[in-house]
Amino acid sequence: MDDDMPKREAYSLQRIEDGRSIPVAVFYSKAEALTIIPSLDERYRLMLGDRQIWPNEPSSGRHSGKAN
């Protein structure tokens, strides 16, 4: 193990199903994590460590801007 390298927090994409979070993917760069946001809907959240970064509010119900 390389103790000289600082540990970075990872971005975690999670799907919310029946009140549970299910890990889907892990991203180690902000750019990678942010590219997936336009394709997410209310069933997903993006976390950085233990902070939810998308959607900004856990119950916001935001949509991706796509027409129904």
PDB file of N, H, CA, C and O in Angstrom:
ATOM      1  N   MET A   1       0.854  -1.188   0.000  1.00  0.00           N
ATOM      2  CA  MET A   1       0.000   0.000   0.000  1.00  0.00           C
ATOM      3  C   MET A   1       0.891   1.239   0.000  1.00  0.00           C
ATOM      4  O   MET A   1       1.888   1.286   0.721  1.00  0.00           O
ATOM      5  N   ASP A   2       0.545   2.221  -0.787  1.00  0.00           N
ATOM      6  H   ASP A   2      -0.265   2.183  -1.373  1.00  0.00           H
ATOM      7  CA  ASP A   2       1.335   3.437  -0.908  1.00  0.00           C
ATOM      8  C   ASP A   2       0.769   4.507   0.023  1.00  0.00           C
ATOM      9  O   ASP A   2      -0.239   5.142  -0.288  1.00  0.00           O
ATOM     10  N   ASP A   3       1.428   4.700   1.168  1.00  0.00           N
ATOM     11  H   ASP A   3       2.247   4.185   1.420  1.00  0.00           H
ATOM     12  CA  ASP A   3       0.949   5.671   2.145  1.00  0.00           C
ATOM     13  C   ASP A   3       1.305   7.097   1.771  1.00  0.00           C
ATOM     14  O   ASP A   3       0.802   8.037   2.385  1.00  0.00           O
ATOM     15  N   ASP A   4       2.169   7.279   0.770  1.00  0.00           N
ATOM     16  H   ASP A   4       2.579   6.516   0.271  1.00  0.00           H
ATOM     17  CA  ASP A   4       2.558   8.623   0.345  1.00  0.00           C
ATOM     18  C   ASP A   4       1.485   9.295  -0.503  1.00  0.00           C
ATOM     19  O   ASP A   4       1.467  10.521  -0.614  1.00  0.00           O
ATOM     20  N   MET A   5       0.602   8.519  -1.097  1.00  0.00           N
ATOM     21  H   MET A   5       0.617   7.523  -1.007  1.00  0.00           H
ATOM     22  CA  MET A   5      -0.447   9.060  -1.959  1.00  0.00           C
ATOM     23  C   MET A   5      -1.666   9.425  -1.123  1.00  0.00           C
ATOM     24  O   MET A   5      -2.199   8.569  -0.416  1.00  0.00           O
ATOM     25  N   PRO A   6      -2.125  10.691  -1.186  1.00  0.00           N
ATOM     26  CA  PRO A   6      -3.333  11.046  -0.436  1.00  0.00           C
ATOM     27  C   PRO A   6      -4.557  10.359  -1.053  1.00  0.00           C
ATOM     28  O   PRO A   6      -4.650  10.208  -2.271  1.00  0.00           O
ATOM     29  N   LYS A   7      -5.476   9.953  -0.205  1.00  0.00           N
ATOM     30  H   LYS A   7      -5.400  10.075   0.785  1.00  0.00           H
ATOM     31  CA  LYS A   7      -6.690   9.304  -0.694  1.00  0.00           C
ATOM     32  C   LYS A   7      -7.681  10.369  -1.152  1.00  0.00           C
ATOM     33  O   LYS A   7      -7.918  11.357  -0.457  1.00  0.00           O
ATOM     34  N   ARG A   8      -8.257  10.148  -2.337  1.00  0.00           N
ATOM     35  H   ARG A   8      -8.065   9.345  -2.901  1.00  0.00           H
ATOM     36  CA  ARG A   8      -9.268  11.062  -2.865  1.00  0.00           C
ATOM     37  C   ARG A   8     -10.637  10.465  -2.597  1.00  0.00           C
ATOM     38  O   ARG A   8     -10.821   9.248  -2.647  1.00  0.00           O
ATOM     39  N   GLU A   9     -11.591  11.332  -2.313  1.00  0.00           N
ATOM     40  H   GLU A   9     -11.442  12.320  -2.272  1.00  0.00           H
ATOM     41  CA  GLU A   9     -12.951  10.853  -2.195  1.00  0.00           C
ATOM     42  C   GLU A   9     -13.453  10.505  -3.588  1.00  0.00           C
ATOM     43  O   GLU A   9     -13.132  11.188  -4.561  1.00  0.00           O
ATOM     44  N   ALA A  10     -14.221   9.468  -3.676  1.00  0.00           N
ATOM     45  H   ALA A  10     -14.481   8.914  -2.886  1.00  0.00           H
ATOM     46  CA  ALA A  10     -14.759   9.034  -4.957  1.00  0.00           C
ATOM     47  C   ALA A  10     -16.208   9.488  -5.089  1.00  0.00           C
ATOM     48  O   ALA A  10     -16.927   9.627  -4.100  1.00  0.00           O
ATOM     49  N   TYR A  11     -16.617   9.714  -6.332  1.00  0.00           N
ATOM     50  H   TYR A  11     -16.033   9.601  -7.136  1.00  0.00           H
ATOM     51  CA  TYR A  11     -18.015  10.001  -6.641  1.00  0.00           C
ATOM     52  C   TYR A  11     -18.705   8.661  -6.823  1.00  0.00           C
ATOM     53  O   TYR A  11     -18.221   7.796  -7.554  1.00  0.00           O
ATOM     54  N   SER A  12     -19.835   8.494  -6.157  1.00  0.00           N
ATOM     55  H   SER A  12     -20.228   9.196  -5.564  1.00  0.00           H
ATOM     56  CA  SER A  12     -20.554   7.231  -6.211  1.00  0.00           C
ATOM     57  C   SER A  12     -21.945   7.459  -6.803  1.00  0.00           C
ATOM     58  O   SER A  12     -22.726   8.256  -6.283  1.00  0.00           O
ATOM     59  N   LEU A  13     -22.242   6.760  -7.884  1.00  0.00           N
ATOM     60  H   LEU A  13     -21.608   6.113  -8.307  1.00  0.00           H
ATOM     61  CA  LEU A  13     -23.569   6.803  -8.474  1.00  0.00           C
ATOM     62  C   LEU A  13     -24.385   5.699  -7.818  1.00  0.00           C
ATOM     63  O   LEU A  13     -23.973   4.539  -7.784  1.00  0.00           O
ATOM     64  N   GLN A  14     -25.545   6.075  -7.298  1.00  0.00           N
ATOM     65  H   GLN A  14     -25.880   7.017  -7.325  1.00  0.00           H
ATOM     66  CA  GLN A  14     -26.401   5.115  -6.609  1.00  0.00           C
ATOM     67  C   GLN A  14     -27.810   5.175  -7.170  1.00  0.00           C
ATOM     68  O   GLN A  14     -28.304   6.244  -7.526  1.00  0.00           O
ATOM     69  N   ARG A  15     -28.453   4.011  -7.245  1.00  0.00           N
ATOM     70  H   ARG A  15     -28.051   3.142  -6.955  1.00  0.00           H
ATOM     71  CA  ARG A  15     -29.859   3.945  -7.632  1.00  0.00           C
ATOM     72  C   ARG A  15     -30.664   3.761  -6.351  1.00  0.00           C
ATOM     73  O   ARG A  15     -30.301   2.955  -5.494  1.00  0.00           O
ATOM     74  N   ILE A  16     -31.756   4.512  -6.223  1.00  0.00           N
ATOM     75  H   ILE A  16     -32.050   5.167  -6.919  1.00  0.00           H
ATOM     76  CA  ILE A  16     -32.610   4.415  -5.052  1.00  0.00           C
ATOM     77  C   ILE A  16     -33.790   3.518  -5.421  1.00  0.00           C
ATOM     78  O   ILE A  16     -34.539   3.802  -6.355  1.00  0.00           O
ATOM     79  N   GLU A  17     -33.936   2.446  -4.678  1.00  0.00           N
ATOM     80  H   GLU A  17     -33.327   2.215  -3.918  1.00  0.00           H
ATOM     81  CA  GLU A  17     -34.998   1.478  -4.944  1.00  0.00           C
ATOM     82  C   GLU A  17     -35.594   1.028  -3.611  1.00  0.00           C
ATOM     83  O   GLU A  17     -34.889   0.492  -2.757  1.00  0.00           O
ATOM     84  N   ASP A  18     -36.898   1.250  -3.442  1.00  0.00           N
ATOM     85  H   ASP A  18     -37.471   1.686  -4.136  1.00  0.00           H
ATOM     86  CA  ASP A  18     -37.592   0.884  -2.207  1.00  0.00           C
ATOM     87  C   ASP A  18     -36.907   1.457  -0.974  1.00  0.00           C
ATOM     88  O   ASP A  18     -36.809   0.785   0.053  1.00  0.00           O
ATOM     89  N   GLY A  19     -36.431   2.700  -1.072  1.00  0.00           N
ATOM     90  H   GLY A  19     -36.511   3.246  -1.906  1.00  0.00           H
ATOM     91  CA  GLY A  19     -35.802   3.368   0.052  1.00  0.00           C
ATOM     92  C   GLY A  19     -34.364   2.938   0.325  1.00  0.00           C
ATOM     93  O   GLY A  19     -33.754   3.405   1.286  1.00  0.00           O
ATOM     94  N   ARG A  20     -33.825   2.068  -0.493  1.00  0.00           N
ATOM     95  H   ARG A  20     -34.321   1.688  -1.273  1.00  0.00           H
ATOM     96  CA  ARG A  20     -32.438   1.601  -0.338  1.00  0.00           C
ATOM     97  C   ARG A  20     -31.580   2.167  -1.448  1.00  0.00           C
ATOM     98  O   ARG A  20     -32.054   2.383  -2.564  1.00  0.00           O
ATOM     99  N   SER A  21     -30.313   2.409  -1.139  1.00  0.00           N
ATOM    100  H   SER A  21     -29.929   2.234  -0.232  1.00  0.00           H
ATOM    101  CA  SER A  21     -29.387   2.857  -2.188  1.00  0.00           C
ATOM    102  C   SER A  21     -28.567   1.667  -2.663  1.00  0.00           C
ATOM    103  O   SER A  21     -28.023   0.902  -1.867  1.00  0.00           O
ATOM    104  N   ILE A  22     -28.495   1.534  -3.976  1.00  0.00           N
ATOM    105  H   ILE A  22     -28.937   2.155  -4.623  1.00  0.00           H
ATOM    106  CA  ILE A  22     -27.765   0.437  -4.607  1.00  0.00           C
ATOM    107  C   ILE A  22     -26.618   1.034  -5.412  1.00  0.00           C
ATOM    108  O   ILE A  22     -26.858   1.784  -6.358  1.00  0.00           O
ATOM    109  N   PRO A  23     -25.361   0.711  -5.052  1.00  0.00           N
ATOM    110  CA  PRO A  23     -24.222   1.251  -5.803  1.00  0.00           C
ATOM    111  C   PRO A  23     -24.253   0.798  -7.264  1.00  0.00           C
ATOM    112  O   PRO A  23     -24.481  -0.375  -7.559  1.00  0.00           O
ATOM    113  N   VAL A  24     -24.022   1.744  -8.164  1.00  0.00           N
ATOM    114  H   VAL A  24     -23.837   2.697  -7.924  1.00  0.00           H
ATOM    115  CA  VAL A  24     -24.032   1.457  -9.597  1.00  0.00           C
ATOM    116  C   VAL A  24     -22.642   1.642 -10.204  1.00  0.00           C
ATOM    117  O   VAL A  24     -22.173   0.796 -10.966  1.00  0.00           O
ATOM    118  N   ALA A  25     -21.982   2.758  -9.860  1.00  0.00           N
ATOM    119  H   ALA A  25     -22.363   3.445  -9.241  1.00  0.00           H
ATOM    120  CA  ALA A  25     -20.667   3.055 -10.440  1.00  0.00           C
ATOM    121  C   ALA A  25     -19.887   3.969  -9.508  1.00  0.00           C
ATOM    122  O   ALA A  25     -20.463   4.657  -8.665  1.00  0.00           O
ATOM    123  N   VAL A  26     -18.568   3.967  -9.670  1.00  0.00           N
ATOM    124  H   VAL A  26     -18.100   3.408 -10.354  1.00  0.00           H
ATOM    125  CA  VAL A  26     -17.680   4.847  -8.915  1.00  0.00           C
ATOM    126  C   VAL A  26     -16.838   5.624  -9.919  1.00  0.00           C
ATOM    127  O   VAL A  26     -16.301   5.059 -10.872  1.00  0.00           O
ATOM    128  N   PHE A  27     -16.734   6.936  -9.685  1.00  0.00           N
ATOM    129  H   PHE A  27     -17.171   7.395  -8.911  1.00  0.00           H
ATOM    130  CA  PHE A  27     -15.935   7.810 -10.539  1.00  0.00           C
ATOM    131  C   PHE A  27     -14.873   8.472  -9.676  1.00  0.00           C
ATOM    132  O   PHE A  27     -15.145   8.865  -8.542  1.00  0.00           O
ATOM    133  N   TYR A  28     -13.670   8.597 -10.207  1.00  0.00           N
ATOM    134  H   TYR A  28     -13.449   8.279 -11.129  1.00  0.00           H
ATOM    135  CA  TYR A  28     -12.584   9.214  -9.462  1.00  0.00           C
ATOM    136  C   TYR A  28     -12.248  10.612  -9.950  1.00  0.00           C
ATOM    137  O   TYR A  28     -11.320  11.240  -9.440  1.00  0.00           O
ATOM    138  N   SER A  29     -12.996  11.109 -10.937  1.00  0.00           N
ATOM    139  H   SER A  29     -13.750  10.598 -11.351  1.00  0.00           H
ATOM    140  CA  SER A  29     -12.788  12.487 -11.371  1.00  0.00           C
ATOM    141  C   SER A  29     -14.145  13.190 -11.448  1.00  0.00           C
ATOM    142  O   SER A  29     -15.169  12.587 -11.770  1.00  0.00           O
ATOM    143  N   LYS A  30     -14.111  14.485 -11.141  1.00  0.00           N
ATOM    144  H   LYS A  30     -13.279  14.975 -10.880  1.00  0.00           H
ATOM    145  CA  LYS A  30     -15.324  15.295 -11.188  1.00  0.00           C
ATOM    146  C   LYS A  30     -15.881  15.347 -12.605  1.00  0.00           C
ATOM    147  O   LYS A  30     -17.093  15.269 -12.801  1.00  0.00           O
ATOM    148  N   ALA A  31     -15.002  15.478 -13.586  1.00  0.00           N
ATOM    149  H   ALA A  31     -14.017  15.541 -13.426  1.00  0.00           H
ATOM    150  CA  ALA A  31     -15.437  15.560 -14.988  1.00  0.00           C
ATOM    151  C   ALA A  31     -16.228  14.320 -15.393  1.00  0.00           C
ATOM    152  O   ALA A  31     -17.279  14.430 -16.023  1.00  0.00           O
ATOM    153  N   GLU A  32     -15.730  13.152 -15.035  1.00  0.00           N
ATOM    154  H   GLU A  32     -14.876  13.063 -14.522  1.00  0.00           H
ATOM    155  CA  GLU A  32     -16.440  11.908 -15.355  1.00  0.00           C
ATOM    156  C   GLU A  32     -17.806  11.864 -14.679  1.00  0.00           C
ATOM    157  O   GLU A  32     -18.812  11.528 -15.304  1.00  0.00           O
ATOM    158  N   ALA A  33     -17.824  12.203 -13.413  1.00  0.00           N
ATOM    159  H   ALA A  33     -17.006  12.476 -12.906  1.00  0.00           H
ATOM    160  CA  ALA A  33     -19.071  12.148 -12.655  1.00  0.00           C
ATOM    161  C   ALA A  33     -20.112  13.113 -13.223  1.00  0.00           C
ATOM    162  O   ALA A  33     -21.290  12.770 -13.325  1.00  0.00           O
ATOM    163  N   LEU A  34     -19.684  14.299 -13.587  1.00  0.00           N
ATOM    164  H   LEU A  34     -18.727  14.577 -13.504  1.00  0.00           H
ATOM    165  CA  LEU A  34     -20.626  15.315 -14.068  1.00  0.00           C
ATOM    166  C   LEU A  34     -21.177  15.008 -15.455  1.00  0.00           C
ATOM    167  O   LEU A  34     -22.249  15.500 -15.806  1.00  0.00           O
ATOM    168  N   THR A  35     -20.481  14.217 -16.242  1.00  0.00           N
ATOM    169  H   THR A  35     -19.610  13.817 -15.956  1.00  0.00           H
ATOM    170  CA  THR A  35     -20.977  13.915 -17.593  1.00  0.00           C
ATOM    171  C   THR A  35     -22.236  13.049 -17.565  1.00  0.00           C
ATOM    172  O   THR A  35     -23.000  13.049 -18.531  1.00  0.00           O
ATOM    173  N   ILE A  36     -22.463  12.320 -16.489  1.00  0.00           N
ATOM    174  H   ILE A  36     -21.843  12.320 -15.705  1.00  0.00           H
ATOM    175  CA  ILE A  36     -23.631  11.437 -16.447  1.00  0.00           C
ATOM    176  C   ILE A  36     -24.892  12.126 -15.930  1.00  0.00           C
ATOM    177  O   ILE A  36     -25.992  11.601 -16.108  1.00  0.00           O
ATOM    178  N   ILE A  37     -24.755  13.290 -15.293  1.00  0.00           N
ATOM    179  H   ILE A  37     -23.862  13.716 -15.149  1.00  0.00           H
ATOM    180  CA  ILE A  37     -25.910  13.957 -14.684  1.00  0.00           C
ATOM    181  C   ILE A  37     -27.056  14.194 -15.656  1.00  0.00           C
ATOM    182  O   ILE A  37     -28.202  13.949 -15.277  1.00  0.00           O
ATOM    183  N   PRO A  38     -26.830  14.652 -16.882  1.00  0.00           N
ATOM    184  CA  PRO A  38     -27.966  14.894 -17.777  1.00  0.00           C
ATOM    185  C   PRO A  38     -28.817  13.647 -18.066  1.00  0.00           C
ATOM    186  O   PRO A  38     -29.980  13.773 -18.450  1.00  0.00           O
ATOM    187  N   SER A  39     -28.264  12.481 -17.889  1.00  0.00           N
ATOM    188  H   SER A  39     -27.320  12.379 -17.577  1.00  0.00           H
ATOM    189  CA  SER A  39     -29.027  11.263 -18.186  1.00  0.00           C
ATOM    190  C   SER A  39     -29.685  10.649 -16.951  1.00  0.00           C
ATOM    191  O   SER A  39     -30.340   9.611 -17.052  1.00  0.00           O
ATOM    192  N   LEU A  40     -29.518  11.275 -15.792  1.00  0.00           N
ATOM    193  H   LEU A  40     -28.986  12.118 -15.710  1.00  0.00           H
ATOM    194  CA  LEU A  40     -30.103  10.727 -14.568  1.00  0.00           C
ATOM    195  C   LEU A  40     -31.540  11.192 -14.376  1.00  0.00           C
ATOM    196  O   LEU A  40     -31.937  12.253 -14.858  1.00  0.00           O
ATOM    197  N   ASP A  41     -32.311  10.378 -13.662  1.00  0.00           N
ATOM    198  H   ASP A  41     -31.989   9.516 -13.270  1.00  0.00           H
ATOM    199  CA  ASP A  41     -33.653  10.791 -13.265  1.00  0.00           C
ATOM    200  C   ASP A  41     -33.782  10.639 -11.751  1.00  0.00           C
ATOM    201  O   ASP A  41     -32.788  10.391 -11.068  1.00  0.00           O
ATOM    202  N   GLU A  42     -34.988  10.784 -11.225  1.00  0.00           N
ATOM    203  H   GLU A  42     -35.796  10.985 -11.779  1.00  0.00           H
ATOM    204  CA  GLU A  42     -35.198  10.803  -9.779  1.00  0.00           C
ATOM    205  C   GLU A  42     -34.861   9.480  -9.087  1.00  0.00           C
ATOM    206  O   GLU A  42     -34.832   9.427  -7.857  1.00  0.00           O
ATOM    207  N   ARG A  43     -34.612   8.440  -9.830  1.00  0.00           N
ATOM    208  H   ARG A  43     -34.635   8.484 -10.829  1.00  0.00           H
ATOM    209  CA  ARG A  43     -34.241   7.156  -9.223  1.00  0.00           C
ATOM    210  C   ARG A  43     -32.767   7.080  -8.852  1.00  0.00           C
ATOM    211  O   ARG A  43     -32.333   6.097  -8.251  1.00  0.00           O
ATOM    212  N   TYR A  44     -31.997   8.097  -9.198  1.00  0.00           N
ATOM    213  H   TYR A  44     -32.349   8.896  -9.686  1.00  0.00           H
ATOM    214  CA  TYR A  44     -30.551   8.065  -8.979  1.00  0.00           C
ATOM    215  C   TYR A  44     -30.091   9.240  -8.139  1.00  0.00           C
ATOM    216  O   TYR A  44     -30.750  10.278  -8.071  1.00  0.00           O
ATOM    217  N   ARG A  45     -28.940   9.055  -7.498  1.00  0.00           N
ATOM    218  H   ARG A  45     -28.405   8.212  -7.553  1.00  0.00           H
ATOM    219  CA  ARG A  45     -28.269  10.163  -6.818  1.00  0.00           C
ATOM    220  C   ARG A  45     -26.773   9.990  -6.987  1.00  0.00           C
ATOM    221  O   ARG A  45     -26.264   8.879  -7.137  1.00  0.00           O
ATOM    222  N   LEU A  46     -26.080  11.126  -6.958  1.00  0.00           N
ATOM    223  H   LEU A  46     -26.493  12.029  -6.836  1.00  0.00           H
ATOM    224  CA  LEU A  46     -24.630  11.136  -7.077  1.00  0.00           C
ATOM    225  C   LEU A  46     -24.074  11.643  -5.761  1.00  0.00           C
ATOM    226  O   LEU A  46     -24.447  12.715  -5.285  1.00  0.00           O
ATOM    227  N   MET A  47     -23.176  10.859  -5.177  1.00  0.00           N
ATOM    228  H   MET A  47     -22.872   9.988  -5.564  1.00  0.00           H
ATOM    229  CA  MET A  47     -22.609  11.175  -3.874  1.00  0.00           C
ATOM    230  C   MET A  47     -21.121  11.461  -4.020  1.00  0.00           C
ATOM    231  O   MET A  47     -20.458  10.897  -4.890  1.00  0.00           O
ATOM    232  N   LEU A  48     -20.603  12.331  -3.176  1.00  0.00           N
ATOM    233  H   LEU A  48     -21.142  12.789  -2.469  1.00  0.00           H
ATOM    234  CA  LEU A  48     -19.168  12.555  -3.044  1.00  0.00           C
ATOM    235  C   LEU A  48     -18.849  12.284  -1.590  1.00  0.00           C
ATOM    236  O   LEU A  48     -19.156  13.089  -0.712  1.00  0.00           O
ATOM    237  N   GLY A  49     -18.235  11.150  -1.347  1.00  0.00           N
ATOM    238  H   GLY A  49     -17.985  10.495  -2.061  1.00  0.00           H
ATOM    239  CA  GLY A  49     -18.049  10.725   0.036  1.00  0.00           C
ATOM    240  C   GLY A  49     -19.412  10.457   0.639  1.00  0.00           C
ATOM    241  O   GLY A  49     -20.157   9.620   0.129  1.00  0.00           O
ATOM    242  N   ASP A  50     -19.755  11.153   1.715  1.00  0.00           N
ATOM    243  H   ASP A  50     -19.150  11.833   2.128  1.00  0.00           H
ATOM    244  CA  ASP A  50     -21.067  10.977   2.333  1.00  0.00           C
ATOM    245  C   ASP A  50     -22.018  12.135   2.037  1.00  0.00           C
ATOM    246  O   ASP A  50     -23.079  12.242   2.652  1.00  0.00           O
ATOM    247  N   ARG A  51     -21.638  13.006   1.091  1.00  0.00           N
ATOM    248  H   ARG A  51     -20.776  12.920   0.591  1.00  0.00           H
ATOM    249  CA  ARG A  51     -22.484  14.154   0.713  1.00  0.00           C
ATOM    250  C   ARG A  51     -23.188  13.888  -0.607  1.00  0.00           C
ATOM    251  O   ARG A  51     -22.569  13.452  -1.577  1.00  0.00           O
ATOM    252  N   GLN A  52     -24.477  14.153  -0.635  1.00  0.00           N
ATOM    253  H   GLN A  52     -24.981  14.507   0.153  1.00  0.00           H
ATOM    254  CA  GLN A  52     -25.223  14.033  -1.886  1.00  0.00           C
ATOM    255  C   GLN A  52     -25.007  15.308  -2.682  1.00  0.00           C
ATOM    256  O   GLN A  52     -25.284  16.406  -2.200  1.00  0.00           O
ATOM    257  N   ILE A  53     -24.502  15.155  -3.926  1.00  0.00           N
ATOM    258  H   ILE A  53     -24.276  14.263  -4.318  1.00  0.00           H
ATOM    259  CA  ILE A  53     -24.253  16.344  -4.750  1.00  0.00           C
ATOM    260  C   ILE A  53     -25.243  16.478  -5.897  1.00  0.00           C
ATOM    261  O   ILE A  53     -25.354  17.553  -6.486  1.00  0.00           O
ATOM    262  N   TRP A  54     -25.966  15.410  -6.228  1.00  0.00           N
ATOM    263  H   TRP A  54     -25.875  14.537  -5.749  1.00  0.00           H
ATOM    264  CA  TRP A  54     -27.042  15.515  -7.210  1.00  0.00           C
ATOM    265  C   TRP A  54     -28.099  14.490  -6.884  1.00  0.00           C
ATOM    266  O   TRP A  54     -27.728  13.357  -6.578  1.00  0.00           O
ATOM    267  N   PRO A  55     -29.362  14.782  -6.921  1.00  0.00           N
ATOM    268  CA  PRO A  55     -29.864  16.163  -7.007  1.00  0.00           C
ATOM    269  C   PRO A  55     -29.496  16.926  -5.738  1.00  0.00           C
ATOM    270  O   PRO A  55     -29.147  16.325  -4.722  1.00  0.00           O
ATOM    271  N   ASN A  56     -29.577  18.245  -5.805  1.00  0.00           N
ATOM    272  H   ASN A  56     -29.861  18.733  -6.630  1.00  0.00           H
ATOM    273  CA  ASN A  56     -29.178  19.075  -4.665  1.00  0.00           C
ATOM    274  C   ASN A  56     -30.026  18.811  -3.438  1.00  0.00           C
ATOM    275  O   ASN A  56     -29.533  18.887  -2.313  1.00  0.00           O
ATOM    276  N   GLU A  57     -31.287  18.505  -3.640  1.00  0.00           N
ATOM    277  H   GLU A  57     -31.688  18.443  -4.554  1.00  0.00           H
ATOM    278  CA  GLU A  57     -32.187  18.185  -2.539  1.00  0.00           C
ATOM    279  C   GLU A  57     -32.646  16.748  -2.712  1.00  0.00           C
ATOM    280  O   GLU A  57     -33.081  16.372  -3.800  1.00  0.00           O
ATOM    281  N   PRO A  58     -32.559  15.929  -1.656  1.00  0.00           N
ATOM    282  CA  PRO A  58     -32.911  14.510  -1.786  1.00  0.00           C
ATOM    283  C   PRO A  58     -34.298  14.248  -2.346  1.00  0.00           C
ATOM    284  O   PRO A  58     -34.487  13.230  -3.012  1.00  0.00           O
ATOM    285  N   SER A  59     -35.275  15.111  -2.113  1.00  0.00           N
ATOM    286  H   SER A  59     -35.121  15.938  -1.572  1.00  0.00           H
ATOM    287  CA  SER A  59     -36.625  14.846  -2.601  1.00  0.00           C
ATOM    288  C   SER A  59     -37.067  15.859  -3.638  1.00  0.00           C
ATOM    289  O   SER A  59     -38.258  16.154  -3.738  1.00  0.00           O
ATOM    290  N   SER A  60     -36.128  16.403  -4.419  1.00  0.00           N
ATOM    291  H   SER A  60     -35.161  16.163  -4.338  1.00  0.00           H
ATOM    292  CA  SER A  60     -36.449  17.487  -5.338  1.00  0.00           C
ATOM    293  C   SER A  60     -37.318  17.064  -6.510  1.00  0.00           C
ATOM    294  O   SER A  60     -38.094  17.872  -7.019  1.00  0.00           O
ATOM    295  N   GLY A  61     -37.206  15.805  -6.955  1.00  0.00           N
ATOM    296  H   GLY A  61     -36.575  15.148  -6.541  1.00  0.00           H
ATOM    297  CA  GLY A  61     -37.982  15.352  -8.094  1.00  0.00           C
ATOM    298  C   GLY A  61     -37.591  16.033  -9.391  1.00  0.00           C
ATOM    299  O   GLY A  61     -38.399  16.098 -10.318  1.00  0.00           O
ATOM    300  N   ARG A  62     -36.373  16.540  -9.478  1.00  0.00           N
ATOM    301  H   ARG A  62     -35.717  16.487  -8.725  1.00  0.00           H
ATOM    302  CA  ARG A  62     -35.915  17.214 -10.702  1.00  0.00           C
ATOM    303  C   ARG A  62     -35.887  16.260 -11.864  1.00  0.00           C
ATOM    304  O   ARG A  62     -35.682  15.058 -11.699  1.00  0.00           O
ATOM    305  N   HIS A  63     -36.093  16.806 -13.039  1.00  0.00           N
ATOM    306  H   HIS A  63     -36.259  17.783 -13.173  1.00  0.00           H
ATOM    307  CA  HIS A  63     -36.035  16.010 -14.262  1.00  0.00           C
ATOM    308  C   HIS A  63     -34.851  16.458 -15.087  1.00  0.00           C
ATOM    309  O   HIS A  63     -34.276  17.518 -14.840  1.00  0.00           O
ATOM    310  N   SER A  64     -34.495  15.668 -16.043  1.00  0.00           N
ATOM    311  H   SER A  64     -34.962  14.807 -16.244  1.00  0.00           H
ATOM    312  CA  SER A  64     -33.317  15.959 -16.858  1.00  0.00           C
ATOM    313  C   SER A  64     -33.586  16.979 -17.956  1.00  0.00           C
ATOM    314  O   SER A  64     -32.689  17.294 -18.738  1.00  0.00           O
ATOM    315  N   GLY A  65     -34.812  17.500 -18.025  1.00  0.00           N
ATOM    316  H   GLY A  65     -35.540  17.243 -17.389  1.00  0.00           H
ATOM    317  CA  GLY A  65     -35.121  18.482 -19.046  1.00  0.00           C
ATOM    318  C   GLY A  65     -35.674  17.870 -20.311  1.00  0.00           C
ATOM    319  O   GLY A  65     -35.958  18.596 -21.264  1.00  0.00           O
ATOM    320  N   LYS A  66     -35.837  16.569 -20.356  1.00  0.00           N
ATOM    321  H   LYS A  66     -35.607  15.979 -19.582  1.00  0.00           H
ATOM    322  CA  LYS A  66     -36.394  15.908 -21.533  1.00  0.00           C
ATOM    323  C   LYS A  66     -37.907  16.068 -21.542  1.00  0.00           C
ATOM    324  O   LYS A  66     -38.549  16.010 -20.493  1.00  0.00           O
ATOM    325  N   ALA A  67     -38.468  16.267 -22.711  1.00  0.00           N
ATOM    326  H   ALA A  67     -37.946  16.315 -23.563  1.00  0.00           H
ATOM    327  CA  ALA A  67     -39.916  16.387 -22.843  1.00  0.00           C
ATOM    328  C   ALA A  67     -40.557  15.013 -22.679  1.00  0.00           C
ATOM    329  O   ALA A  67     -39.984  13.994 -23.066  1.00  0.00           O
ATOM    330  N   ASN A  68     -41.751  15.004 -22.101  1.00  0.00           N
ATOM    331  H   ASN A  68     -42.217  15.832 -21.787  1.00  0.00           H
ATOM    332  CA  ASN A  68     -42.477  13.735 -21.922  1.00  0.00           C
ATOM    333  C   ASN A  68     -43.102  13.258 -23.188  1.00  0.00           C
ATOM    334  O   ASN A  68     -43.745  12.208 -23.203  1.00  0.00           O
TER     335      ASN A  68
END
